[in-house]
Every structure is written in C-alpha cells, then in structure tokens.
Amino acid sequence: MSEAVRVLRDLPYGEGRVGYNGGAGPMRGEGLRMDAYLPQPAPARPVPALVLAFGGAFHRGSKDNDAFPDAGAYGGNTAMAEYCRRFAAEGFACFSVDYRLAPDDPDPGSTPVLTRPLAVPLSRVAQVREIMQLPPITPACRVPTSQSPRLGITCSPRPSLIEGETG
C-alpha cells in the first residue's frame, strides 16, 4: 500500500447545459470537471481505475466535498474525495466527477458522457490515459464489451481478453 497520492484537480470531461427555465432559457453551457487521484510513486504498469460520482439527490454536493454531517438519523457520510484518496493509496487510479445540480436548473436531458460511454471523445480517453501514465490507445482497445464500454481508458494488456475470450 502506498500512502502517497497525487491529486489533479478540475480536469474537464464534458459540458452540461443549465438555465433551462421551463424551456424558455436562456440556456448556457457549464463545464463539467473531475479530479484525478493517482497512486504515487507512479506504478510501472497499468492500474485499475474507478470513476466515482457523489450523492446528494442532485441538489447538493460536489466532487470535492459531499460530506453532510447533519444527515439526520443516518449520521454523517464520507466525502467522495476521501474515498478517492483511500483507493489511490491502495494503488487504484480514481476519478471523482462533478455533475449538474437541480439548483442550476439543468436541461432535463442527461449528460451524454455519463449515460453513453461510447460518446466520450477519444481525446478525453487519451487525456485520462496520459494522466494514468498509460501508453496511447491502440485499435485493440477500441472494441467495446459489456464489461467496459470504453476500453480505451482501462484497456487490458492481453488482447485475448479484449476480444471476449477467457483465460
């Protein structure tokens, strides 16, 4: 276990529309950001990656701090950033993402990069792979499966696994 963690803050991963106002607008784009928590020293080989989104019923919270000590009968919670730190200390690359909240009056549609992983531009995949100190994406990594819709981010080093074979 490595206790050292490198944190890269506010990396762009997409854009969400806010200011819906019942369809009257004016709508505006709002940058969506994530923080990367990476084990240190940087591993010599690829590591598993986790993408975590905070809770808060779409009304409160953030990728940095979604801890609510006043959570009533259920007590407080642990911030998503703390989970990311803990996972990174155990050797995982971990990403905490922000998303649009109800007080910002978001477009009622979903954020495509969260609901359609194949819509994630390869430039974003390349950015995440670079942060994780992985080699550039290869054609074999672009084959989606039910286990990993965007294999370019966490591509197996064994092509036979990418093609769905076992062993």
Backbone as a printed PyTorch tensor [residue, N CA C, xyz], in Angstrom:
tensor([[[  0.8470,  -1.1910,   0.0000],
         [  0.0000,   0.0000,   0.0000],
         [  0.8830,   1.2420,   0.0000]],

        [[  0.5650,   2.1750,  -0.8610],
         [  1.2580,   3.4590,  -0.9260],
         [  0.3840,   4.5200,  -0.2780]],

        [[  0.9540,   5.2740,   0.6310],
         [  0.1840,   6.3380,   1.2830],
         [  0.1770,   7.6150,   0.4540]],

        [[  1.1530,   7.7580,  -0.4530],
         [  1.2550,   8.9850,  -1.2400],
         [  0.2290,   8.9740,  -2.3720]],

        [[ -0.4120,  10.1130,  -2.5610],
         [ -1.4360,  10.2590,  -3.5940],
         [ -1.2130,  11.5850,  -4.3070]],

        [[ -1.2400,  11.5570,  -5.6270],
         [ -1.1640,  12.7830,  -6.4310],
         [ -2.5840,  13.1490,  -6.8370]],

        [[ -2.9680,  14.4070,  -6.6000],
         [ -4.3170,  14.8630,  -6.9360],
         [ -4.2200,  15.9110,  -8.0430]],

        [[ -4.9230,  15.6600,  -9.1410],
         [ -5.0300,  16.6240, -10.2370],
         [ -6.4630,  17.1290, -10.2300]],

        [[ -6.6430,  18.4090, -10.0340],
         [ -7.9780,  18.9740,  -9.8390],
         [ -8.5270,  19.6430, -11.1020]],

        [[ -9.8460,  19.5970, -11.2110],
         [-10.6070,  20.3460, -12.2150],
         [-10.2390,  20.0200, -13.6590]],

        [[-10.0800,  18.7460, -13.9500],
         [ -9.8330,  18.3100, -15.3250],
         [-11.1640,  18.2990, -16.0770]],

        [[-11.2510,  18.9500, -17.2380],
         [-12.5270,  18.9680, -17.9710],
         [-12.8530,  17.5920, -18.5400]],

        [[-14.1300,  17.1940, -18.4520],
         [-14.5370,  15.9420, -19.0820],
         [-15.7840,  16.1070, -19.9420]],

        [[-16.3840,  17.2710, -19.9710],
         [-17.5710,  17.4770, -20.7940],
         [-18.2260,  18.8010, -20.4760]],

        [[-19.4250,  18.9830, -21.0070],
         [-20.1910,  20.2040, -20.7650],
         [-21.6550,  19.8250, -20.5940]],

        [[-22.3050,  20.4630, -19.6150],
         [-23.7300,  20.2590, -19.3890],
         [-24.4670,  21.5770, -19.5490]],

        [[-25.7110,  21.5150, -19.9910],
         [-26.4880,  22.7480, -20.1870],
         [-27.2960,  23.0420, -18.9320]],

        [[-27.2870,  24.3130, -18.5200],
         [-28.0480,  24.7620, -17.3530],
         [-28.8400,  26.0080, -17.7270]],

        [[-29.7600,  26.4230, -16.8380],
         [-30.5960,  27.5890, -17.1080],
         [-31.8070,  27.2330, -17.9480]],

        [[-32.3730,  26.0660, -17.7300],
         [-33.4750,  25.5590, -18.5550],
         [-34.7030,  26.4610, -18.5010]],

        [[-35.1220,  26.8740, -17.3090],
         [-36.2420,  27.8060, -17.1250],
         [-37.5000,  27.3400, -17.8690]],

        [[-37.8550,  26.0610, -17.6740],
         [-39.0500,  25.5270, -18.3180],
         [-38.9680,  25.4830, -19.8300]],

        [[-37.7900,  25.5170, -20.3690],
         [-37.5960,  25.5000, -21.8160],
         [-37.4040,  26.8810, -22.4090]],

        [[-37.6440,  27.9410, -21.6050],
         [-37.5210,  29.3080, -22.1070],
         [-36.0870,  29.8240, -22.0860]],

        [[-35.2150,  29.1600, -21.2850],
         [-33.8140,  29.5900, -21.2310],
         [-33.6220,  30.8820, -20.4760]],

        [[-32.5740,  31.5780, -20.6980],
         [-31.5170,  31.2630, -21.6560],
         [-30.6160,  30.1460, -21.1300]],

        [[-30.3880,  29.1690, -21.9650],
         [-29.5070,  28.0620, -21.6170],
         [-28.0610,  28.4880, -21.8150]],

        [[-27.2100,  27.9230, -21.0210],
         [-25.7740,  28.1610, -21.1820],
         [-25.0310,  26.8630, -20.8610]],

        [[-23.8890,  26.7110, -21.4620],
         [-23.0560,  25.5430, -21.1910],
         [-22.2630,  25.7470, -19.9180]],

        [[-22.1400,  24.6910, -19.1520],
         [-21.3490,  24.7290, -17.9230],
         [-20.3380,  23.5960, -18.0030]],

        [[-19.0670,  23.9360, -17.8470],
         [-18.0250,  22.9170, -17.9020],
         [-18.1680,  21.9020, -16.7840]],

        [[-18.0150,  20.6380, -17.1220],
         [-18.0420,  19.5610, -16.1380],
         [-16.6070,  19.1430, -15.8710]],

        [[-16.2730,  18.9850, -14.6180],
         [-14.8860,  18.7350, -14.2330],
         [-14.7820,  17.4970, -13.3560]],

        [[-13.5850,  16.9610, -13.3320],
         [-13.3030,  15.8290, -12.4540],
         [-11.9440,  16.0350, -11.8030]],

        [[-11.7470,  15.3610, -10.6870],
         [-10.4550,  15.3360, -10.0210],
         [ -9.8940,  13.9310, -10.1610]],

        [[ -8.6000,  13.8260, -10.4120],
         [ -7.9300,  12.5310, -10.5210],
         [ -7.0790,  12.3190,  -9.2810]],

        [[ -7.1860,  11.1550,  -8.6890],
         [ -6.3970,  10.7540,  -7.5220],
         [ -5.5530,   9.5700,  -7.9740]],

        [[ -4.2400,   9.7630,  -7.9840],
         [ -3.3450,   8.7710,  -8.5640],
         [ -2.3410,   8.2780,  -7.5340]],

        [[ -2.0660,   6.9630,  -7.5320],
         [ -1.0910,   6.4310,  -6.5800],
         [  0.3040,   6.9580,  -6.8980]],

        [[  1.0860,   7.1860,  -5.8570],
         [  2.4610,   7.6470,  -6.0050],
         [  3.3660,   6.7720,  -5.1510]],

        [[  4.5590,   6.4570,  -5.6160],
         [  5.0640,   6.8500,  -6.9230],
         [  4.2460,   6.1880,  -8.0300]],

        [[  4.3360,   6.7650,  -9.2040],
         [  3.5530,   6.2440, -10.3290],
         [  3.9480,   4.7930, -10.5910]],

        [[  2.9660,   3.8930, -10.6480],
         [  3.2660,   2.4820, -10.9060],
         [  3.9040,   2.2840, -12.2770]],

        [[  4.7010,   1.2380, -12.3990],
         [  5.3660,   0.9290, -13.6630],
         [  4.4170,   0.2540, -14.6480]],

        [[  3.2770,  -0.2170, -14.1740],
         [  2.3250,  -0.9040, -15.0480],
         [  0.9430,  -0.2790, -14.8810]],

        [[  0.0260,  -0.5610, -15.8080],
         [ -1.3330,  -0.0200, -15.6730],
         [ -1.9870,  -0.4740, -14.3700]],

        [[ -2.8390,   0.3830, -13.8460],
         [ -3.5510,   0.0730, -12.6010],
         [ -5.0530,   0.1400, -12.8560]],

        [[ -5.8400,  -0.5310, -12.0210],
         [ -7.2970,  -0.4190, -12.1730],
         [ -7.7480,   1.0170, -11.9310]],

        [[ -8.8370,   1.4000, -12.5600],
         [ -9.3620,   2.7590, -12.4030],
         [-10.8160,   2.7120, -11.9480]],

        [[-11.1800,   3.6830, -11.1220],
         [-12.5530,   3.8460, -10.6470],
         [-13.0200,   5.2490, -10.9780]],

        [[-14.2530,   5.3840, -11.4250],
         [-14.8720,   6.6910, -11.6210],
         [-16.0300,   6.7560, -10.6350]],

        [[-15.9680,   7.7220,  -9.7070],
         [-16.9640,   7.8330,  -8.6510],
         [-17.7330,   9.1410,  -8.7770]],

        [[-19.0330,   9.0750,  -8.5720],
         [-19.8910,  10.2650,  -8.5760],
         [-20.5300,  10.3870,  -7.1950]],

        [[-20.5200,  11.5740,  -6.6390],
         [-21.0490,  11.8160,  -5.2990],
         [-22.5630,  11.7000,  -5.2680]],

        [[-23.1010,  11.5350,  -4.0710],
         [-24.5460,  11.5250,  -3.8660],
         [-25.0170,  12.9080,  -3.4470]],

        [[-26.2660,  13.0690,  -3.1750],
         [-26.8140,  14.3570,  -2.7690],
         [-28.1440,  14.6390,  -3.4170]],

        [[-28.7630,  13.6040,  -3.9840],
         [-30.0850,  13.7140,  -4.6020],
         [-30.1490,  14.8090,  -5.6640]],

        [[-29.0500,  15.0540,  -6.3300],
         [-28.9410,  16.0610,  -7.3920],
         [-29.1970,  17.4810,  -6.8800]],

        [[-29.1680,  17.6820,  -5.5730],
         [-29.4400,  19.0080,  -5.0060],
         [-28.2360,  19.6250,  -4.3140]],

        [[-27.2980,  18.8100,  -3.8760],
         [-26.1650,  19.3620,  -3.1400],
         [-24.9710,  18.4350,  -3.2870]],

        [[-23.8120,  18.9780,  -2.9660],
         [-22.5830,  18.2120,  -3.0160],
         [-21.6880,  18.6480,  -4.1570]],

        [[-20.5070,  18.0680,  -4.1880],
         [-19.5380,  18.3430,  -5.2410],
         [-18.5100,  17.2230,  -5.2520]],

        [[-17.6980,  17.2070,  -6.2830],
         [-16.6530,  16.2020,  -6.3920],
         [-15.6410,  16.3340,  -5.2680]],

        [[-15.4910,  17.5380,  -4.7240],
         [-14.5260,  17.7910,  -3.6570],
         [-15.0710,  17.4010,  -2.2910]],

        [[-16.3070,  17.8340,  -2.0160],
         [-16.8440,  17.6490,  -0.6750],
         [-18.3500,  17.4490,  -0.7380]],

        [[-18.7470,  16.2320,  -0.4960],
         [-20.1760,  15.9460,  -0.4190],
         [-20.5140,  15.3600,   0.9480]],

        [[-19.6870,  15.6860,   1.9510],
         [-19.9350,  15.2010,   3.3120],
         [-20.9840,  16.0850,   3.9670]],

        [[-21.9730,  15.4510,   4.5560],
         [-23.0550,  16.1650,   5.2230],
         [-23.1810,  15.6370,   6.6480]],

        [[-22.5040,  16.2890,   7.6030],
         [-22.5440,  15.7960,   8.9790],
         [-23.9360,  15.8880,   9.5930]],

        [[-24.8140,  16.6800,   9.0130],
         [-26.1670,  16.8740,   9.5430],
         [-27.1760,  15.9700,   8.8330]],

        [[-26.7830,  14.7450,   8.5350],
         [-27.6260,  13.8530,   7.7380],
         [-28.7590,  13.2180,   8.5380]],

        [[-29.0700,  13.7460,   9.6840],
         [-30.2190,  13.2540,  10.4490],
         [-29.9600,  11.9220,  11.1130]],

        [[-30.9750,  11.0830,  11.1460],
         [-30.9120,   9.8100,  11.8640],
         [-29.8270,   8.8810,  11.3230]],

        [[-29.4170,   9.0820,  10.0820],
         [-28.4290,   8.1960,   9.4850],
         [-27.0010,   8.6330,   9.7760]],

        [[-26.8210,   9.7730,  10.4210],
         [-25.4800,  10.2630,  10.7080],
         [-24.8230,  10.8560,   9.4850]],

        [[-23.5620,  11.2000,   9.6090],
         [-22.8220,  11.8220,   8.5130],
         [-22.3850,  10.8000,   7.4780]],

        [[-21.7320,  11.2790,   6.4690],
         [-21.2170,  10.4080,   5.4210],
         [-19.7620,  10.7590,   5.1500]],

        [[-19.1230,   9.9680,   4.3350],
         [-17.7380,  10.2040,   3.9480],
         [-17.7330,  10.8620,   2.5740]],

        [[-16.9520,  11.9180,   2.4270],
         [-16.8740,  12.6340,   1.1470],
         [-16.2900,  11.7250,   0.0680]],

        [[-16.7790,  11.8700,  -1.1620],
         [-16.2850,  11.0780,  -2.2840],
         [-14.7840,  11.2910,  -2.4740]],

        [[-14.3070,  12.5140,  -2.2350],
         [-12.8790,  12.7950,  -2.3600],
         [-12.0740,  11.9190,  -1.3950]],

        [[-12.6110,  11.6740,  -0.2180],
         [-11.9140,  10.8180,   0.7520],
         [-11.8620,   9.3770,   0.2570]],

        [[-12.9640,   8.8890,  -0.3210],
         [-12.9280,   7.5470,  -0.9110],
         [-11.8540,   7.4810,  -1.9970]],

        [[-11.7860,   8.5080,  -2.8310],
         [-10.7870,   8.5300,  -3.9030],
         [ -9.3750,   8.4940,  -3.3330]],

        [[ -9.1260,   9.2760,  -2.2870],
         [ -7.8070,   9.2670,  -1.6590],
         [ -7.4670,   7.8600,  -1.1490]],

        [[ -8.4300,   7.2370,  -0.5030],
         [ -8.1960,   5.8990,   0.0620],
         [ -7.9340,   4.8700,  -1.0370]],

        [[ -8.7190,   4.9110,  -2.1130],
         [ -8.4950,   3.9700,  -3.2100],
         [ -7.1350,   4.2140,  -3.8660]],

        [[ -6.7680,   5.4710,  -4.0740],
         [ -5.4740,   5.7850,  -4.6880],
         [ -4.3280,   5.3070,  -3.7960]],

        [[ -4.4730,   5.4380,  -2.4860],
         [ -3.4460,   4.9590,  -1.5570],
         [ -3.2950,   3.4380,  -1.6350]],

        [[ -4.3440,   2.7600,  -2.1070],
         [ -4.3010,   1.3020,  -2.2730],
         [ -3.8530,   0.8890,  -3.6750]],

        [[ -3.5170,   1.8690,  -4.5320],
         [ -2.9850,   1.5510,  -5.8510],
         [ -3.9360,   1.7140,  -7.0180]],

        [[ -5.1330,   2.2600,  -6.7880],
         [ -6.0930,   2.4920,  -7.8640],
         [ -5.9570,   3.9200,  -8.3840]],

        [[ -6.1960,   4.1210,  -9.6810],
         [ -6.4120,   5.4710, -10.2060],
         [ -7.8940,   5.7420,  -9.9910]],

        [[ -8.2130,   6.8730,  -9.3900],
         [ -9.6040,   7.1410,  -9.0350],
         [ -9.9840,   8.5400,  -9.5110]],

        [[-11.1890,   8.6660, -10.0630],
         [-11.6570,   9.9280, -10.6080],
         [-12.9850,  10.2850,  -9.9620]],

        [[-13.0640,  11.4860,  -9.3920],
         [-14.2940,  11.9940,  -8.7770],
         [-14.8740,  13.0450,  -9.7100]],

        [[-16.1130,  12.8240, -10.1820],
         [-16.6990,  13.7090, -11.1860],
         [-17.7590,  14.6240, -10.5890]],

        [[-17.8240,  15.8410, -11.1040],
         [-18.9110,  16.7660, -10.8010],
         [-19.9930,  16.5830, -11.8590]],

        [[-21.2000,  16.9710, -11.5340],
         [-22.2970,  16.9470, -12.4980],
         [-23.2450,  18.0940, -12.1730]],

        [[-24.2080,  18.3280, -13.0560],
         [-25.1500,  19.4390, -12.8790],
         [-26.1010,  19.1460, -11.7250]],

        [[-26.3850,  20.1700, -10.9180],
         [-27.2950,  20.0320,  -9.7820],
         [-28.6070,  20.7510, -10.0670]],

        [[-29.6700,  20.3220,  -9.4030],
         [-31.0020,  20.9040,  -9.6070],
         [-31.0350,  22.4190,  -9.4060]],

        [[-30.3480,  22.9930,  -8.4060],
         [-30.4050,  24.4460,  -8.2490],
         [-29.8900,  25.2310,  -9.4670]],

        [[-29.0910,  24.5860, -10.3210],
         [-28.6010,  25.2440, -11.5390],
         [-29.6010,  25.1410, -12.6810]],

        [[-30.7650,  24.5120, -12.4360],
         [-31.8250,  24.3530, -13.4280],
         [-31.2880,  23.7240, -14.7150]],

        [[-30.7810,  22.4700, -14.6090],
         [-30.1960,  21.8400, -15.7940],
         [-31.2410,  21.4620, -16.8310]],

        [[-30.7840,  21.3800, -18.0680],
         [-31.5880,  20.8170, -19.1470],
         [-32.0520,  19.4460, -18.6520]],

        [[-33.3270,  19.1000, -18.8230],
         [-33.7970,  17.8220, -18.2820],
         [-33.1620,  16.5970, -18.9310]],

        [[-32.4590,  16.7790, -20.0150],
         [-31.7700,  15.6470, -20.6310],
         [-30.5690,  15.2250, -19.8030]],

        [[-30.0710,  14.0470, -20.0720],
         [-28.9220,  13.5360, -19.3350],
         [-27.6300,  14.0980, -19.9180]],

        [[-26.5560,  13.9030, -19.1790],
         [-25.2330,  14.2780, -19.6510],
         [-24.7060,  13.1060, -20.4670]],

        [[-24.5770,  13.2440, -21.7870],
         [-24.2410,  12.0990, -22.6390],
         [-22.9840,  11.3510, -22.2210]],

        [[-21.9450,  12.0520, -21.7360],
         [-20.7190,  11.3310, -21.4080],
         [-20.8980,  10.4190, -20.2120]],

        [[-21.9580,  10.6030, -19.4350],
         [-22.2030,   9.7060, -18.3070],
         [-23.1450,   8.5710, -18.6730]],

        [[-24.0570,   8.7850, -19.6050],
         [-25.0350,   7.7540, -19.9530],
         [-24.6740,   6.9970, -21.2240]],

        [[-23.8160,   7.5600, -22.0420],
         [-23.3780,   6.8940, -23.2710],
         [-21.8570,   6.9010, -23.3060]],

        [[-21.2040,   5.9590, -22.6090],
         [-19.7420,   5.9880, -22.5340],
         [-19.0560,   6.0100, -23.8880]],

        [[-19.6810,   5.4110, -24.9110],
         [-19.0400,   5.4210, -26.2220],
         [-19.0320,   6.8060, -26.8400]],

        [[-19.7990,   7.7520, -26.2650],
         [-19.8050,   9.1250, -26.7590],
         [-18.6200,   9.9220, -26.2180]],

        [[-17.8590,   9.3420, -25.2970],
         [-16.6920,  10.0380, -24.7630],
         [-15.6780,  10.1830, -25.8930]],

        [[-15.2980,  11.4170, -26.2200],
         [-14.3420,  11.6020, -27.3150],
         [-13.0080,  10.9190, -27.0120]],

        [[-12.3880,  10.3670, -28.0370],
         [-11.1020,   9.7070, -27.8390],
         [-10.0550,  10.6670, -27.2960]],

        [[-10.2050,  11.9710, -27.5500],
         [ -9.2530,  12.9290, -26.9810],
         [ -9.3310,  12.9190, -25.4590]],

        [[-10.5390,  12.7260, -24.9050],
         [-10.6920,  12.6370, -23.4430],
         [-10.0710,  11.3410, -22.9250]],

        [[-10.2720,  10.2570, -23.6780],
         [ -9.6700,   8.9830, -23.2960],
         [ -8.1550,   9.1340, -23.2770]],

        [[ -7.6110,   9.7780, -24.3000],
         [ -6.1660,   9.9840, -24.3660],
         [ -5.6820,  10.8000, -23.1710]],

        [[ -6.4590,  11.8140, -22.7760],
         [ -6.0790,  12.6410, -21.6290],
         [ -6.0360,  11.8040, -20.3490]],

        [[ -7.0570,  10.9790, -20.1290],
         [ -7.0830,  10.1400, -18.9300],
         [ -5.9340,   9.1390, -18.9600]],

        [[ -5.6880,   8.5290, -20.1240],
         [ -4.5800,   7.5700, -20.2150],
         [ -3.2490,   8.2570, -19.9450]],

        [[ -3.0740,   9.4770, -20.4110],
         [ -1.8380,  10.2080, -20.1510],
         [ -1.6880,  10.4910, -18.6570]],

        [[ -2.7600,  10.9240, -18.0140],
         [ -2.7250,  11.1760, -16.5740],
         [ -2.3410,   9.9050, -15.8210]],

        [[ -2.8770,   8.7760, -16.2900],
         [ -2.5970,   7.4970, -15.6400],
         [ -1.2400,   6.9310, -16.0450]],

        [[ -0.5120,   7.6650, -16.8810],
         [  0.7900,   7.2580, -17.3850],
         [  0.7110,   5.9280, -18.1330]],

        [[ -0.3440,   5.7980, -18.9460],
         [ -0.5320,   4.6340, -19.7990],
         [ -0.1290,   4.9930, -21.2190]],

        [[  0.2420,   4.0000, -22.0200],
         [  0.5660,   4.2920, -23.4160],
         [ -0.6830,   4.7380, -24.1730]],

        [[ -0.4940,   5.3510, -25.3400],
         [ -1.6490,   5.7900, -26.1350],
         [ -2.5740,   4.6250, -26.4760]],

        [[ -3.8090,   4.9610, -26.7830],
         [ -4.8170,   3.9590, -27.1380],
         [ -4.4120,   3.2390, -28.4230]],

        [[ -4.7390,   1.9620, -28.4850],
         [ -4.4590,   1.1600, -29.6760],
         [ -5.7880,   0.7290, -30.2930]],

        [[ -5.7840,   0.3000, -31.5600],
         [ -7.0410,  -0.1610, -32.1650],
         [ -7.7030,  -1.2880, -31.3720]],

        [[ -6.9210,  -2.1810, -30.7790],
         [ -7.4950,  -3.2860, -30.0000],
         [ -8.2620,  -2.7740, -28.7890]],

        [[ -7.8740,  -1.6170, -28.2780],
         [ -8.5310,  -1.0530, -27.0950],
         [ -9.8770,  -0.4230, -27.4260]],

        [[-10.1890,  -0.2470, -28.6760],
         [-11.4140,   0.4590, -29.0570],
         [-12.6280,  -0.4570, -29.1720]],

        [[-12.4710,  -1.7250, -28.8820],
         [-13.5710,  -2.6790, -29.0110],
         [-14.3790,  -2.6760, -27.7200]],

        [[-15.6440,  -2.2140, -27.7390],
         [-16.4350,  -2.1850, -26.5090],
         [-16.9790,  -3.5660, -26.1530]],

        [[-17.0990,  -3.8210, -24.8620],
         [-17.7570,  -5.0270, -24.3640],
         [-18.7070,  -4.6030, -23.2670]],

        [[-19.5190,  -5.5330, -22.8080],
         [-20.4540,  -5.1890, -21.7310],
         [-19.7240,  -4.8950, -20.4330]],

        [[-18.5050,  -5.4280, -20.2600],
         [-17.7620,  -5.1700, -19.0280],
         [-17.1250,  -3.7890, -19.0220]],

        [[-16.7650,  -3.2680, -20.1590],
         [-16.0670,  -1.9880, -20.1980],
         [-16.4210,  -1.2600, -21.4770]],

        [[-17.4650,  -0.4150, -21.4480],
         [-17.9100,   0.2600, -22.6630],
         [-16.8480,   1.1510, -23.2930]],

        [[-15.8950,   1.6020, -22.5290],
         [-14.8450,   2.4530, -23.0890],
         [-13.5010,   1.8400, -22.7010]],

        [[-13.1430,   0.7550, -23.3830],
         [-11.9180,   0.0490, -23.0510],
         [-10.6730,   0.8910, -23.2530]],

        [[-10.7700,   1.9860, -23.9930],
         [ -9.6020,   2.8250, -24.1900],
         [ -9.0730,   3.4030, -22.9000]],

        [[ -9.9030,   3.4960, -21.8800],
         [ -9.4450,   4.0430, -20.6040],
         [ -8.7470,   2.9670, -19.7850]],

        [[ -9.3240,   1.7770, -19.7290],
         [ -8.7720,   0.7260, -18.8790],
         [ -8.4930,  -0.5300, -19.6930]],

        [[ -7.9070,  -0.3770, -20.8280],
         [ -7.6730,  -1.4800, -21.7530],
         [ -6.8050,  -2.5610, -21.1220]],

        [[ -7.2460,  -3.8040, -21.2730],
         [ -6.4800,  -4.9440, -20.7850],
         [ -5.1880,  -5.0650, -21.5790]],

        [[ -4.0820,  -5.4000, -20.9220],
         [ -2.8370,  -5.5820, -21.6650],
         [ -2.8350,  -6.8730, -22.4830]],

        [[ -3.8490,  -7.7430, -22.2890],
         [ -3.9260,  -9.0040, -23.0240],
         [ -5.0430,  -8.9230, -24.0550]],

        [[ -4.7050,  -8.8050, -25.3530],
         [ -5.7330,  -8.6550, -26.3860],
         [ -6.7880,  -9.7510, -26.3690]],

        [[ -6.4520, -10.9850, -25.9750],
         [ -7.4550, -12.0550, -25.9790],
         [ -8.6070, -11.7170, -25.0490]],

        [[ -8.3470, -11.0110, -23.9500],
         [ -9.4190, -10.6190, -23.0440],
         [-10.2880,  -9.5350, -23.6590]],

        [[ -9.6890,  -8.6780, -24.4470],
         [-10.4450,  -7.6180, -25.1010],
         [-11.4410,  -8.2110, -26.0820]],

        [[-11.0510,  -9.2770, -26.7540],
         [-11.9060,  -9.8930, -27.7590],
         [-12.9620, -10.7990, -27.1460]],

        [[-13.0140, -10.8790, -25.8010],
         [-14.0550, -11.6450, -25.1490],
         [-13.6910, -13.0840, -24.8420]],

        [[-12.4560, -13.4880, -25.1150],
         [-12.0320, -14.8460, -24.7990],
         [-11.7070, -14.9350, -23.3160]],

        [[-11.6970, -16.1190, -22.7880],
         [-11.3340, -16.3080, -21.3860],
         [ -9.9220, -16.8410, -21.2860]],

        [[ -9.3380, -16.6870, -20.0720],
         [ -8.0240, -17.2710, -19.8190],
         [ -6.9070, -16.3660, -19.8860]]])
